[in-house]
Amino acid sequence: MATTVSKVAPFLWFAREVEEAARFYVSLIPGSSFDGSWTLAAESPSGPPGSVKVVEFTLGGVQFQAMQAGQMDAFNHAVSFVINCDDQAEVDRLWAGLGEGGTYEACGWLKDRYGVSWQITPKVLIEMMKDKDRARAGRVAEAMLDMVKIEIAPLEKAYEG
């Protein structure tokens, strides 16, 4: 059985609700698909045959795998997923969707209801922060640091000075 698999792909360990989480992400992020699931057919440290579930899904063109195998290490901020948004409407939609049941944090970060960290980032923010005029870039960074959800209009105002 031939399967196309990315050379390198994120792999997430969920204590529970792995398929629910994958389908939730796929429903929110354009260019995404739920690609399948299967269970481990052998006994493992997590339980008897069939107790470990693996799902495969694609988010925004990036292949992911995730496993439901009981509690291990909790997700934390050391790994997060950035979604580069085209406009404020996309920021608002993803902020509300991914944040529902989770926690909103500073500077465009949120932790979803499953504990996974996301950065909802307008593409224009990155462009402004990379500006060769470091004073402009600094004003944008300072404005961003005062935000929870990223708002493009105040960033553009800071950029213009």
C-alpha positions, 0 to 999 in steps of 0.5 A: 500500500503506497501512501504519500507522506511528507519527509518532515511533518508535525506529530501531536500526542493527544490524551483524548479527542484526537479525531475531534481536534483534527476535524475541528482544525480542518473545518477552520483552516482553508486548504485542509483535509481529514486524510484518515485514521487507524488504530495500533494493532498491537499492545503498547505502553498506552494499552491493548490493541486498538487503544491507540488511535492515529489520525492523518490530516492536512492543514493549509497544505501541511501534512500532520499526524496525531495520536490519541494514546492517553496522557503524556506531556501536556502541550506547551508554548515551546511549540506553536503553529502560526497561521499567516492571515491575509486580512483582518477578517481572516484574523477575526474568524480564526481567532474566534474559531480556534479560541472558542473554549480555549484561552486568549493570550498576548500578541496574537497567541491563543491556546485552543480547547485541546491545549495546542498553541496557535499564533494568528498573525496577519501577513502585513505584521511580518512585512512591517516588522521586517522593514529596513526602517527600524524606527517604523518596525519598532513602533509596530512591534511596540503596538503589537506587544500591547495587543491580545488579538492582532488588529491591523489598523492600529499596526498600520497607524503605528507604522506610519507614525 
